[in-house]
Amino acid sequence: MIVGRPNVGKSTLFNRLTRSRRSIVGDEPGITRDRIEGQVEWRGRSFGITDTGGLLPGDEAEIPAAIFAQAQVALKSASAVVMVVDGRSELTAPDIELARLLRTSGKPVLLAVNKIEGRRAESTIGDFYQLGLEEVFPLSAEHGDGLDALLDRVIALLPAAAEAAADEPAVRETRVAIIGRPNVGKSTLLNCLLGEERSIVSPVAGTTRDAVDAVLIHGKTPYRFIDTAGIRRKGATHALAEKLSVVMARQHLERADLALVLIDGAAPEEGGVLALDATIAGYAFEAQRSCILVVNKWDAAQAMGRTQKELEQRVRERLKFLAFAPIVFVSARAGTGLPQLFAAMARVARERRKRITTAAMNRFLATVDFTRAPVPAGQRVRILYMAQVSLAPPQFVLFIDRARRLHFSYRRFLENQIRRAFGFEGTPILLKTRAGSRKHQ
């Protein structure tokens, strides 16, 4: 677990150790708010690491207090704590108070004096021993200097690695991104799914900035939930951290298998579905993620006199390009609709990885009446045979009588026929063409 006051380089250290760009890094203090988890590989050992928001003990403002509460939750399960301080500046009162709190936690605490390069180390770190932490490690997270000694000490503090059961088959993890505009209830939904305060929830729009990962085993299936920052219109993001959050949210969407597209069912404007919702859903569609449309705040929508039929019609009108995605109604705050949501996630994850044999595809192809396809006569092609070449998402190659791109109406017609025959609920279907040989007729 990495802790420290704002802007001392915790997220830079986290990214360096995990060899990723999971945590947002910038000069603006307080960018990290939720706790971010990752994996570190060192000398044959693998262990989890948590990046926390900048801590200011005693700050009663809503967001800083919530950050401190998140760090306290992470501290309970940590095997060791790395406290980061800025080696280029003098110790501050928050540094001293945080060190005092950590000394009373009963956890091993390592002091990382960051932003120290080369020969300056020995002459610079002396003042930091006054924090009362005996194990001090000068380092530069930005350049990677001094990390070997820190990591060697960390793995020495970890419990012995458990031997994995040889006869237990690995269960594939389903990665689920929770996306939507600010304040639609993404963090509330994550906390509800997990049954704990995993993400900071606040009426302040844009509270979540990083993408927060959390793993939950439901039944026998492990789900990794990624709570992303609320995506705003480009012109509505001003602060650097907010702009970075939007970019990172779209990048983290690429890591997911499926996206829960949250829609505020109680929004007063336009029946609850906005143009921005369509834009955000479009990001998931463009990334070829499987999708579930989650209408949140259903209890409040009911109180407004709205019906599921009315909201579903509105969603379908706005998001025609996601006609294959199921719609689930939930209230994250009240905890209702979760069984239906988990059932939909299981179905969609299964459909994303479905494989159809070439024989089955060609038996299907023989039953399709292509004269019904609304395609201009000059755009018609003859499909000789077809085969599925990959999954997640499913991709098919159509071998046709001549080299030509499929007309979009032909493509849509064939996709609808495939869905009618084989399902593929919630997942996009990719169709590619190739000029084939007539011997396969």
Disulfide bonds with the S-S distance in Angstrom:
none
